[in-house]
Every structure is written in structure tokens, then in C-alpha cells.
Amino acid sequence: MKNNEQIDMSQTVSDFLRENPTYLYDHPEILEELYLPHATGSAISLVERQVGRLRERNEELRTRLDVLSGQANENQQLLEKTQSLIMAVLGAQCLEQMVEVLYERMNRDFSVEFCSLTLLATAKKIGPSSARCASQAAAKREIASILKAKVLCGVVRDRERAFLFGEQASAIGSIAAVVIQHKRPLAVLSVGHRDANHYTSETGTLFLRYLGNVLNHVIDRFLNDSGTTGH
């Protein structure tokens, strides 16, 4: 039964092409999917070789298009996650709520295992918070190079990791950090990874800078509202 169907289909195609002799000419895209060898003996005709090259080129372009399409989708998802994070941070009613939202979203939406916000003010003035706290003087002493760089990605010294991540520092191989400041440093937002090669000097910092700019205004507002400007 199957052979009869194939014979019928072949006959149908043959009859159609005979009745429409310019069909393949009018629809060249079909030729890209057909195998049309030329009777030139053992030698490959230039036409056949050219067609083969064009097909390879077409496949390469399709692959590139798929890659670009995938990147566009990833960028769209990143944008949506970033917008959601920013709206959640801006919607926080207090400093502690903002810190909790920040940690939760960075872990859930951006797969950040280690995230630390170090506020440069005393714990007594800030009150209960899951953020780390340190004085301006301690920050200048322990992470002077990070404060100077404003944004830093890569491997840092043990004491700098300890200052930013506390007990988690020993598990972290590389970090990305941005200084949050309004006239003076207010805090440092740091993310860490176990792989020492994950964050490097080549790592893009656009997202971190953008988030830092948003946190700049939010943290400054909370600190001013509670009168917690550290010294």
C-alpha cells in the first residue's frame, strides 16, 4: 500500500511539473532543498559546487539568525527581570524590606548565590537589618581599592572578601562590586561566585552600575529619613 502511495505521489508531482514547467523557476527557494547532480563524470560541475556553497552559506545565515533570536529573547528576559527588581526595590517601605527584596530577587531571578549589601553606617543607627554594616573609616581601611574603583570585577584579597561577605567569604572565588554613593560612599553592593574565573576584568558591568544608581537614591532616602548618616 505504501509503495502504491509513493508511486501515485511521484506521478502527481511529475504531472504537475509538466503542466507547470516554470514552477521551479518561479519558486527558487525549493531548489535549495533539492539535490540536482550534473552528469559530468567524476568531476563536480562548477554549478553544483556553487549551489553547494550557497546552501552552506544559507545554513550558516540561518544558524546566525537563530543565535541572534536567542540572544534577543535572553535580553528581553533580562530586561523584564531587571524592571521587576527595580520596581520591587522602589516599592520597599523601609530599609530592611528593601534589603530582603534585593537578596531574594538577585538569588531567584539572576541566580546569584552570594549577594551582600554593606552599609557604611553603624548597626546601632541603622537598626535591625540583614545587610552588613561598617563605618566609613573601616571601609577606607579594608576596601580602599574598591572604593576608588567604584566598580570592580575579579579576584580580591582575602580581607576584602571577608569585609564584604563575612562568613561566606571563604567559599567565594571571584566577585563583582559596585560602590553606592551620594556625595560620599553610602554602601557597597557585592555579588560573589565560587569560580575564581567567573567574574573578571572582562565582565560587563552595565547591569551592576544601573542597579547601583537606583540603590543610590533609595538608600540615601532611607538613611536620611531615619537620620542614619554614618561617620
ROTOR-965464 format. One line per 3 residues: their letters; for each residue x, y, z of N, C-alpha, C. Coordinates in Angstrom, 3 decimals. Atoms other than C-alpha are relative to their C-alpha. Layout:
a> X Y Z X Y Z X Y Z; ...
This chain:
mkn> 0.833 -1.202 0.000 0.000 0.000 0.000 0.869 1.254 0.000; -0.885 -1.147 -0.103 2.812 2.356 0.873 0.688 0.266 -1.324; -0.666 -0.165 1.281 4.610 1.708 -2.432 -0.938 0.611 -1.029
neq> 0.989 -0.567 0.926 1.431 2.460 -4.353 -0.200 1.490 0.246; 0.153 -1.416 -0.339 1.069 5.761 -2.475 1.190 0.798 -0.498; -1.198 -0.696 0.475 4.666 6.694 -3.319 -0.023 0.158 -1.508
idm> 0.094 -0.060 1.466 4.094 5.846 -6.992 -0.999 1.062 -0.417; 1.023 -0.999 0.305 0.910 7.922 -7.029 0.518 1.409 0.248; -0.537 -1.312 -0.318 2.694 10.860 -5.358 1.036 0.417 -1.042
sqt> -1.009 -0.305 1.009 5.607 10.647 -7.818 -0.662 0.386 -1.312; 0.706 -0.310 1.243 3.204 10.609 -10.732 -0.678 1.352 0.077; 0.687 -1.280 -0.187 1.275 13.520 -9.303 0.984 1.156 -0.137
vsd> -1.025 -1.041 0.083 4.471 15.576 -8.887 0.486 0.160 -1.437; -0.476 -0.055 1.380 5.671 14.660 -12.369 -1.015 0.695 -0.902; 1.051 -0.613 0.818 2.341 15.585 -13.942 -0.092 1.499 0.276
flr> 0.111 -1.423 -0.356 2.254 18.873 -12.041 1.124 0.807 -0.634; -1.143 -0.722 0.555 5.761 19.888 -13.173 -0.087 0.099 -1.520; 0.161 -0.062 1.455 4.972 19.003 -16.776 -1.037 1.060 -0.376
enp> 1.053 -0.974 0.282 1.849 21.150 -16.635 0.421 1.423 0.387; -0.477 -1.312 -0.462 3.747 23.960 -14.895 1.515 0.048 -0.149; -1.450 0.103 0.238 7.218 23.990 -16.487 0.833 1.106 0.627
tyl> -0.773 -1.101 -0.599 8.225 27.329 -14.896 -0.154 0.053 1.519; 0.291 -0.052 -1.438 7.174 26.406 -11.367 1.280 0.120 0.844; -1.230 -0.065 -0.777 10.693 25.746 -10.034 0.753 1.294 -0.260
ydh> -0.624 -1.287 0.304 11.940 28.860 -11.789 -0.655 1.114 0.791; 0.747 -1.025 -0.743 9.208 30.898 -10.138 0.129 -0.165 1.505; -0.144 0.268 -1.435 9.928 29.301 -6.751 1.407 -0.530 0.269
pei> -1.389 0.460 -0.152 13.740 29.161 -6.436 0.327 -0.519 1.394; -0.297 0.482 -1.347 13.565 28.549 -2.675 -0.096 -1.518 0.103; 0.134 1.455 -0.026 12.531 24.968 -3.457 1.286 -0.676 -0.450
lee> -1.242 0.568 0.505 15.761 24.373 -5.338 1.044 -0.162 1.087; -0.983 0.079 -1.076 17.700 24.984 -2.137 -0.095 -1.320 0.753; 0.215 1.241 -0.732 16.216 21.779 -0.732 0.150 -1.238 -0.890
lyl> -0.085 1.125 0.937 16.718 19.610 -3.851 1.443 -0.370 -0.292; -1.312 0.460 0.429 19.699 17.519 -4.863 -0.035 -0.189 -1.511; 0.014 0.008 1.461 20.436 18.127 -8.563 1.414 -0.181 -0.535
pha> -1.359 0.225 0.514 23.735 16.495 -9.604 0.054 0.170 -1.507; -0.196 -0.171 1.438 25.153 17.229 -13.025 0.784 -1.180 -0.543; -0.644 1.167 0.602 26.212 14.409 -15.358 1.344 0.397 -0.595
tgs> -1.328 -0.422 0.458 29.889 15.335 -15.555 1.058 -1.031 0.386; -0.967 1.041 -0.344 31.507 12.012 -14.681 0.456 0.154 1.428; -0.542 -0.073 -1.350 33.788 12.013 -11.670 0.236 1.428 0.444
ais> -0.224 -1.399 -0.355 34.275 15.767 -11.803 -1.294 0.638 0.488; 1.149 -0.733 -0.513 31.958 18.053 -9.842 -0.129 1.292 -0.786; 0.183 -1.200 0.810 30.482 20.780 -12.030 0.110 1.247 0.863
lve> -0.104 -1.260 -0.718 31.087 24.391 -11.082 -1.362 0.449 0.511; 1.353 -0.381 -0.415 27.343 24.927 -10.944 -0.399 -0.740 1.265; 0.350 0.794 -1.180 26.864 22.074 -8.483 0.788 0.456 1.218
rqv> -0.814 -0.478 -1.105 29.741 23.317 -6.356 -0.511 1.345 0.505; 0.517 -1.303 -0.401 28.331 26.829 -6.386 -1.286 -0.146 0.791; 1.259 0.236 -0.715 24.918 25.547 -5.370 0.282 -0.517 1.408
grl> -0.357 0.524 -1.314 26.558 23.600 -2.546 0.495 1.085 0.932; -0.504 -1.108 -0.815 28.381 26.692 -1.335 -1.125 0.918 0.441; 1.123 -0.867 -0.346 25.189 28.713 -1.462 -0.867 -0.627 1.085
rer> 0.783 0.685 -1.038 23.388 26.094 0.580 0.705 0.074 1.350; -0.759 -0.112 -1.243 26.183 26.111 3.151 -0.117 1.404 0.582; 0.128 -1.393 -0.436 26.028 29.885 3.287 -1.386 0.257 0.577
nee> 1.369 -0.166 -0.477 22.272 29.745 3.705 -0.178 -0.619 1.381; 0.097 0.669 -1.299 22.602 27.278 6.571 0.731 0.810 1.080; -0.756 -0.830 -0.936 25.232 29.500 8.206 -0.809 1.223 0.422
lrt> 0.821 -1.169 -0.309 22.936 32.512 7.963 -1.183 -0.372 0.891; 1.110 0.457 -0.850 20.074 30.518 9.436 0.469 -0.216 1.436; -0.555 0.227 -1.336 22.300 29.486 12.339 0.234 1.319 0.722
rld> -0.237 -1.312 -0.600 23.333 33.088 12.940 -1.307 0.655 0.422; 1.310 -0.580 -0.319 19.708 34.177 12.836 -0.578 -0.636 1.256; 0.491 0.695 -1.193 18.805 31.531 15.413 0.725 0.499 1.247
vls> -0.791 -0.500 -1.128 21.654 32.738 17.656 -0.462 1.393 0.395; 0.435 -1.363 -0.277 20.585 36.371 17.325 -1.396 0.015 0.621; 1.350 0.086 -0.553 16.989 35.417 18.008 0.043 -0.452 1.454
gqa> -0.143 0.467 -1.377 18.057 33.517 21.127 0.540 1.080 0.908; -0.556 -1.089 -0.791 20.125 36.466 22.338 -1.040 1.081 0.257; 1.053 -1.002 -0.164 17.217 38.821 21.754 -0.992 -0.434 1.078
nen> 0.913 0.511 -1.021 14.979 36.585 23.859 0.624 0.088 1.392; -0.697 -0.088 -1.281 17.596 36.430 26.623 0.049 1.440 0.497; -0.051 -1.416 -0.374 17.975 40.222 26.575 -1.365 0.493 0.456
qql> 1.351 -0.392 -0.384 14.211 40.633 26.751 -0.335 -0.513 1.398; 0.248 0.575 -1.322 14.015 38.304 29.751 0.794 0.743 1.068; -0.831 -0.744 -0.951 16.893 40.137 31.446 -0.608 1.366 0.284
lek> 0.627 -1.308 -0.174 15.161 43.465 30.863 -1.223 -0.100 0.904; 1.209 0.172 -0.809 11.899 42.185 32.336 0.348 -0.294 1.457; -0.417 0.307 -1.368 13.673 40.741 35.384 0.583 1.225 0.687
tqs> -0.595 -1.219 -0.560 15.611 43.969 35.880 -1.081 0.998 0.377; 1.103 -0.913 -0.284 12.448 46.058 35.675 -0.769 -0.447 1.236; 0.718 0.535 -1.158 10.739 43.766 38.177 0.784 0.243 1.285
lim> -0.851 -0.239 -1.172 13.699 44.046 40.571 -0.039 1.469 0.413; -0.013 -1.431 -0.297 13.798 47.835 40.313 -1.320 0.442 0.615; 1.313 -0.371 -0.540 10.065 48.171 40.915 -0.164 -0.519 1.424
avl> 0.096 0.568 -1.348 10.306 45.892 43.954 0.845 0.798 0.984; -0.882 -0.804 -0.860 13.234 47.886 45.373 -0.623 1.356 0.285; 0.622 -1.320 -0.173 11.451 51.192 44.801 -1.265 -0.076 0.855
gaq> 1.232 0.151 -0.769 8.317 49.806 46.420 0.208 -0.362 1.456; -0.285 0.354 -1.397 10.039 48.859 49.682 -0.371 1.145 0.931; 0.467 -0.999 -0.959 8.641 50.657 52.717 1.060 0.377 1.035
cle> -1.056 -0.294 -0.957 11.785 50.521 54.809 1.300 -0.620 -0.487; -1.311 0.476 0.416 15.480 49.755 54.554 0.099 -1.511 0.075; -0.096 1.447 -0.159 15.203 46.196 55.864 -0.800 -0.722 -1.076
qmv> 0.804 0.615 1.059 12.413 45.367 53.410 0.708 0.087 -1.347; -0.736 -0.178 1.244 14.500 46.749 50.572 1.136 -1.011 -0.110; -1.112 0.941 -0.003 17.475 44.588 51.573 -0.508 -1.423 -0.245
evl> 0.558 1.335 0.171 15.314 41.447 51.799 -0.442 -0.228 -1.439; 0.444 0.095 1.398 13.770 42.125 48.380 1.207 -0.141 -0.924; -1.208 0.028 0.827 17.203 42.739 46.883 0.648 -1.385 0.025
yer> -0.637 1.310 -0.123 18.681 39.498 48.217 -0.846 -1.090 -0.667; 0.889 1.025 0.537 15.646 37.414 47.261 -0.022 0.022 -1.523; 0.096 -0.110 1.457 15.369 38.734 43.697 1.325 -0.325 -0.684
mnr> -1.293 0.294 0.607 19.093 38.532 42.986 0.246 -1.508 -0.038; -0.174 1.447 -0.057 19.103 34.891 44.048 -0.986 -0.723 -0.915; 1.036 0.700 0.754 15.824 33.860 42.421 0.027 0.317 -1.493
dfs> 0.124 -0.415 1.396 15.829 35.854 39.190 1.318 0.050 -0.750; -1.287 -0.141 0.675 19.551 36.230 38.494 0.999 -1.085 0.403; -0.830 1.150 -0.395 20.901 33.001 40.057 1.298 0.413 0.682
vef> -1.166 -0.469 -0.758 23.296 34.931 42.308 0.013 -0.721 1.347; -0.060 0.773 -1.240 24.377 32.598 45.104 0.418 0.856 1.181; -0.502 -0.848 -1.071 26.266 35.191 47.149 -0.275 1.463 -0.340
csl> 0.316 -1.419 0.189 24.885 38.722 47.457 0.109 0.699 1.348; -0.208 -0.706 -1.259 25.902 41.241 50.085 -0.103 1.507 -0.211; 0.065 -1.458 -0.020 24.945 44.842 50.728 0.649 0.462 1.294
tll> -0.713 -0.502 -1.176 27.391 46.539 53.077 -0.289 1.484 0.144; 0.351 -1.395 -0.259 26.014 49.776 54.526 1.114 0.652 0.819; -1.091 -0.687 -0.695 28.634 52.280 55.609 -0.574 0.932 1.064
ata> 0.574 -0.683 -1.159 26.942 53.269 58.835 -0.043 -1.011 1.133; -0.020 0.915 -1.147 26.800 51.795 62.325 -1.312 -0.757 0.111; 1.184 0.834 -0.172 24.387 48.970 63.087 -0.991 0.634 0.973
kki> 0.871 -0.629 -0.990 23.025 50.940 66.033 -0.900 1.037 -0.647; 0.786 -1.043 0.664 21.890 53.785 63.804 -0.939 -0.571 -1.059; 0.821 0.580 1.059 20.549 51.546 61.035 -1.135 -0.827 0.580
gps> 1.020 0.850 -0.581 18.660 49.173 63.269 0.075 -1.406 -0.565; -0.006 1.391 0.471 17.761 45.522 62.545 0.058 -0.051 -1.521; -0.139 0.099 1.454 18.894 44.604 59.050 0.858 -1.203 -0.354
sar> -0.803 1.129 0.470 20.234 41.621 57.106 1.195 0.482 -0.812; -1.168 -0.561 0.675 22.685 43.981 55.430 1.175 0.040 0.969; -1.176 -0.163 -0.828 26.245 44.146 56.687 0.209 1.489 0.277
cas> -0.226 -1.396 -0.363 27.310 47.342 58.434 1.468 0.213 0.356; -1.383 -0.346 -0.329 30.668 49.051 58.755 0.139 1.515 -0.051; -0.221 -1.439 -0.006 31.980 52.515 59.425 0.739 0.442 -1.257
qaa> -0.735 -0.561 1.127 33.383 54.804 56.770 1.504 -0.257 0.175; -1.422 0.184 -0.271 36.790 54.534 58.427 0.435 -1.430 -0.276; -0.333 1.405 0.224 36.736 50.723 58.332 0.011 -0.315 -1.493
akr> 0.059 0.226 1.440 35.741 50.749 54.677 1.238 0.559 -0.697; -1.192 -0.601 0.605 38.573 53.096 53.750 1.249 -0.805 0.318; -1.158 0.784 -0.404 40.972 50.850 55.612 0.024 -1.365 -0.685
eia> 0.055 1.387 0.464 39.796 47.451 54.324 -0.255 -0.143 -1.500; 0.344 0.157 1.426 38.432 48.055 50.808 0.280 1.296 -0.764; -0.337 -1.278 0.634 40.163 51.249 49.705 0.046 -0.103 -1.525
sil> -0.121 0.152 1.454 40.859 49.886 46.212 -1.362 -0.113 -0.666; 1.352 0.133 0.551 37.188 49.017 45.676 -0.710 1.344 0.015; 0.606 -1.326 -0.083 36.038 52.431 46.867 0.544 0.913 -1.098
kak> -0.625 -0.833 1.018 38.477 54.036 44.464 -0.456 -0.393 -1.395; 0.377 0.489 1.326 37.483 51.849 41.501 -1.464 0.269 -0.332; 1.447 -0.197 0.167 33.724 52.439 42.002 -0.696 -1.299 -0.433
vlc> 0.515 1.300 0.436 33.042 49.197 40.085 1.198 -0.912 -0.215; -1.139 0.912 0.087 35.301 46.146 40.310 -0.485 -1.427 -0.203; 0.319 1.407 0.239 35.151 42.604 38.956 1.294 -0.806 -0.009
gvv> -1.170 0.860 0.011 37.606 39.808 39.633 0.295 -0.599 1.362; -0.463 0.595 -1.263 39.596 38.206 42.434 0.540 1.113 0.888; -0.471 -1.020 -0.938 40.176 40.345 45.519 0.699 -0.676 1.172
rdr> -0.726 0.536 -1.147 42.214 39.933 48.681 -0.955 -0.605 1.022; 0.811 0.716 -0.992 41.007 37.709 51.499 -0.709 0.967 0.940; 0.606 -0.918 -0.971 40.389 40.604 53.880 -1.093 0.856 -0.643
era> 1.056 -0.735 0.688 38.354 42.436 51.245 -1.254 -0.866 -0.138; 1.135 0.919 0.067 36.149 39.372 50.695 -0.656 -0.135 1.365; 0.541 0.144 -1.353 35.759 38.985 54.447 -0.782 1.239 0.409
flf> 0.680 -1.257 -0.339 34.782 42.645 54.820 -1.373 0.053 -0.670; 1.243 -0.100 0.771 32.101 42.324 52.133 -0.973 -1.152 0.256; 0.872 1.175 -0.077 30.783 38.786 52.722 0.020 -0.718 1.349
geq> -0.025 0.636 -1.313 31.688 37.830 56.291 0.343 -1.474 -0.063; -0.280 1.424 -0.099 31.498 34.083 56.962 -0.054 -0.708 -1.351; 0.101 0.628 1.320 30.660 33.328 53.323 1.260 0.207 -0.841
asa> -1.155 -0.402 0.805 33.958 34.789 52.122 0.855 -1.171 -0.458; -0.894 1.106 0.332 35.896 31.510 52.179 -0.512 -0.843 -1.166; 0.586 0.794 1.086 33.510 29.944 49.633 0.014 0.741 -1.334
igs> 0.098 -0.848 1.188 33.840 32.790 47.122 1.335 0.104 -0.719; -1.219 -0.072 0.788 36.361 32.747 44.292 0.209 1.332 -0.688; -0.097 -1.297 0.676 35.565 35.990 42.469 -1.246 0.812 0.308
iaa> 1.117 -0.874 -0.349 33.322 38.999 42.976 -0.197 1.086 -1.055; 0.280 -1.232 0.737 31.676 41.927 41.257 -0.615 0.950 1.021; 0.455 -0.942 -1.025 31.120 45.027 43.388 -0.175 1.389 -0.586
vvi> 0.235 -1.377 0.410 29.710 48.498 42.880 -0.177 0.856 1.250; 0.110 -0.931 -1.124 30.075 51.430 45.261 -1.229 0.870 -0.208; 1.215 -0.819 0.032 26.794 53.178 46.030 0.290 1.272 0.780
qhk> -0.376 -1.221 -0.693 27.389 56.798 46.828 -0.869 1.185 -0.435; 0.690 -1.265 0.227 25.668 60.145 47.118 0.817 1.064 0.739; -0.988 -0.921 -0.560 28.356 62.797 47.680 1.128 -0.750 0.691
rpl> -0.998 0.848 -0.650 30.142 60.135 49.709 -0.499 -1.438 -0.074; 0.443 1.399 0.042 30.063 56.315 49.780 -1.061 -0.297 1.054; 1.071 0.383 -0.912 26.839 55.019 51.318 -0.004 -1.500 0.273
avl> 0.045 1.455 -0.125 27.190 51.293 50.696 0.795 -0.627 -1.135; -0.625 0.767 1.075 28.800 48.589 48.572 -0.875 -1.226 -0.257; 0.758 1.188 0.387 26.715 46.022 46.692 0.971 -0.972 -0.655
svg> -0.954 0.991 0.502 28.685 42.838 46.055 -0.716 -1.302 -0.324; 0.486 1.340 0.334 27.892 39.565 44.308 1.230 -0.884 -0.164; -1.142 0.895 0.039 30.135 36.535 44.502 -0.311 -1.315 -0.683
hrd> 0.129 1.311 0.648 30.739 33.254 42.692 1.131 -0.901 0.481; -1.009 0.939 -0.481 32.609 30.122 43.727 1.183 -0.117 -0.966; -1.030 0.113 1.028 34.579 30.085 40.457 0.848 1.269 -0.037
anh> -0.897 -1.157 0.010 37.620 32.352 40.535 0.047 0.691 -1.360; -0.025 -0.568 1.342 37.243 32.914 36.791 -1.372 0.483 -0.468; 1.352 -0.396 0.415 33.535 33.748 36.786 -0.095 1.506 -0.231
yts> -0.035 -1.459 0.143 33.949 37.485 37.380 1.440 0.408 -0.279; -1.336 -0.460 0.378 36.927 39.027 35.599 -0.069 1.452 -0.449; -0.050 -1.383 0.475 38.050 42.402 34.306 -0.769 0.169 -1.301
etg> 0.740 -0.048 1.249 36.242 41.497 31.072 -1.511 -0.087 0.214; 1.425 0.132 -0.289 32.885 41.048 32.798 -0.722 1.327 -0.201; 0.786 -1.215 0.208 30.245 43.542 31.700 -0.590 0.497 1.317
tlf> 0.460 -0.567 -1.276 29.173 45.917 34.478 -1.218 0.914 -0.174; 1.121 -0.904 0.248 26.219 47.729 32.873 -1.147 -0.232 0.978; 1.100 0.317 -0.909 23.606 45.906 34.953 0.322 0.426 1.422
lry> -0.393 -0.332 -1.372 25.535 46.376 38.189 0.030 1.513 0.204; -0.031 -1.464 -0.093 26.080 50.085 37.503 -1.428 0.560 0.066; 1.389 -0.466 0.034 22.404 50.552 36.715 -0.688 -0.246 1.336
lgn> 0.594 0.329 -1.294 21.304 48.773 39.868 0.587 0.884 1.092; -0.645 -0.862 -0.980 23.831 50.781 41.862 -0.572 1.404 -0.011; 0.587 -1.345 0.102 22.371 54.055 40.563 -1.379 0.062 0.648
vln> 1.328 0.041 -0.627 18.887 53.011 41.660 0.138 -0.082 1.519; -0.195 0.156 -1.443 20.079 51.877 45.098 0.566 1.265 0.628; -0.555 -1.266 -0.465 21.954 55.143 45.433 -1.108 0.896 0.555
hvi> 1.097 -0.887 -0.415 18.709 57.127 45.613 -0.853 -0.629 1.101; 0.850 0.664 -0.988 16.782 54.528 47.605 0.666 -0.009 1.376; -0.706 0.074 -1.280 19.414 54.040 50.312 0.178 1.391 0.604
drf> -0.160 -1.365 -0.497 20.086 57.762 50.588 -1.301 0.497 0.631; 1.299 -0.427 -0.538 16.362 58.349 51.129 -0.278 -0.662 1.344; 0.256 0.700 -1.255 16.072 55.673 53.823 0.918 0.490 1.116
lnd> -0.929 -0.472 -1.018 19.175 56.855 55.629 -0.360 1.396 0.482; 0.394 -1.353 -0.382 18.011 60.466 55.588 -1.296 -0.004 0.803; 1.278 0.076 -0.712 14.502 59.502 56.714 0.188 -0.441 1.445
sgt> -0.216 0.508 -1.358 15.899 57.676 59.724 1.130 0.731 0.713; -1.074 -0.768 -0.621 18.675 60.159 60.349 1.247 -0.820 0.237; -1.137 0.901 -0.207 21.301 57.464 59.920 1.106 0.311 -0.981
tgh> -1.169 -0.305 0.821 24.084 59.212 58.101 1.238 -0.341 0.808; -1.156 0.497 -0.752 27.176 57.327 59.186 1.189 0.900 -0.127; -1.227 -0.785 -0.019 30.503 58.950 60.033 1.168 -0.930 0.228
